Amino acid sequence: MPQFDITPVAVPKISTRFRRIRTKMPAPQSLPVLEEMRRYEPQSMQGMPPVVWKRGDGALVEDWWGNRWIDWSSGVLVTNAGHGRKPIVDAVVKQAKSGLLHSYLFPHKLRGKLARMLVERAPKTMDKCFLLSTGSEAVECAIKLCRTRGRQADPKKLIIVSFARGFHGRTLGAQQAGGIPGLKTWIGNLDPAFAQVEFPDGFRFKDTSFEVFEKQLAGAGVDPRLVCGVIMESYQGGGASFAPVDYMRKLRAWCDRNSALLVCDEVQAGFGRTGKYWAFEHYGVRPDFICCGKGISSSLPLSCLLGNHEVMDLYPPGSMTSTHSANPICCAAAIANLQLIDRERLVRNAAKMGERLFAGLAKLQQAHPTRIGAVHGKGLVAGVQCVKAGGEEPDGDLAFRVVDLCYKRGLLMFAPVGFGGATVKIAPPLVVNAAQLDESLAVLAEVFAEAV
Ligand SMILES: Cc1ncc(COP(=O)(O)O)c(C=O)c1O
């Protein structure tokens, strides 16, 4: 796996309306901070370009030494409403100053309000919201509730079906539902009640017909009646890839026929990212559960599971909880964020800016047809799939080089590492404007030409 070098190198100075590069990269003054982290943290924490963030403002991020980037990462798809937004900052400060920093399950005023706001934004069939802290926790809880319900019908009805190349988090259940073999080797004794089928992205797996789903389950000896839940990312995060609409409608019908619950993991897809409030809206199907996280607050750690009371109420009072569930400051941030997304019509902006982004990326692909195998995504999330010249073999080195060169020119993004793919992932905050997008696309074009 390539690693970001932290030896400062001279790079051309840049000063535009949005970007400013004044120092070597990384900034020499940042070395003590970077070295301290390298000394005391596991190396797994070194996956992002070595920029020491000072503050963010909308779609821009600054370091401490006068450099400024256009951010195409949203801090890994968190800051949907933009970095450092004042209404969120104000809500956080107000809550912190009130003197209530934590209450565990003791009621506080913001918890019910936030749960109601989230239910109001979900399909009508979902009338309950369980607030948690991380996306992985929301996924774990969905798995638990699918199995709990399934086993009430038949003790053997506990199979969870998920998709190759999927990612649902790094905890034990979430990682088993995930479809990246390299991330699961540590588990050793994989639970045989997790079954996996190919994700129909049409690129890494060509046959997008729903028959594959049924055939692969049959091939694995899975009795459909024993499947309690099917979990999928509404778009697959590693490559920003969507399934065909027809496939999803058939999947919904299959789940209904077999009394299995459909879980859409919207941890990175929700809250407007794809140009619709929820990414599953692109398919015209409704899941039974939505796992949320990341963009729910545009800032502090908060997640939730949305579903119907029949499953959400399976556990009695006090028996399905988490210590930091619905922390009051996180709730304040999330409420302000949801209001901001509505007030500023950020879902619409994501759809509109997305058209501009994908027009630019289509040109980039035309310029490098042998090195860009596909461009996937919708709205303000895109995956530029890098391949080795003339074939379809993923080229992780090229993706890494692009990200590395971009950060040295004032454009921040990431290539998901450890995912076995080779995607340059693009996900600016939903407040990004046309001028910022155009400038970023120009940088990407320049860098790609150099990196290939
Ligand atoms: C689709 C998806 N699900 C779940 C998770 C896990 O979320 P967290 O890192 O907050 O546990 C992620 C994180 O990247 C994700 O992208």
The ligand as a Tripos MOL2 file, in Angstrom:
@<TRIPOS>MOLECULE
LIG
   16    16     1     0     0
SMALL
NO_CHARGES

@<TRIPOS>ATOM
      1 C1        -21.3680    2.7450    3.9720 C.3       1 LIG1
      2 C2        -20.7530    2.7870    5.3290 C.ar      1 LIG1
      3 N1        -21.3150    2.1140    6.3370 N.ar      1 LIG1
      4 C3        -20.7930    2.1320    7.5700 C.ar      1 LIG1
      5 C4        -19.6470    2.8320    7.8530 C.ar      1 LIG1
      6 C5        -19.0780    2.8100    9.2290 C.3       1 LIG1
      7 O1        -19.2620    4.0390    9.8460 O.3       1 LIG1
      8 P1        -18.3340    4.4580   11.0870 P.3       1 LIG1
      9 O2        -16.9660    4.6340   10.5740 O.co2     1 LIG1
     10 O3        -18.9650    5.7470   11.5700 O.co2     1 LIG1
     11 O4        -18.4570    3.3680   12.0770 O.co2     1 LIG1
     12 C6        -19.0340    3.5550    6.8390 C.ar      1 LIG1
     13 C7        -17.7980    4.3090    7.1040 C.2       1 LIG1
     14 O5        -17.0460    4.6600    6.2500 O.2       1 LIG1
     15 C8        -19.5920    3.5360    5.5390 C.ar      1 LIG1
     16 O6        -19.0240    4.1940    4.5310 O.3       1 LIG1
@<TRIPOS>BOND
     1     1     2 1
     2     2     3 ar
     3     2    15 ar
     4     3     4 ar
     5     4     5 ar
     6     5     6 1
     7     5    12 ar
     8     6     7 1
     9     7     8 1
    10     8     9 2
    11     8    10 1
    12     8    11 1
    13    12    13 1
    14    12    15 ar
    15    13    14 2
    16    15    16 1
@<TRIPOS>SUBSTRUCTURE
     1 LIG1         1 GROUP 0 **** ****
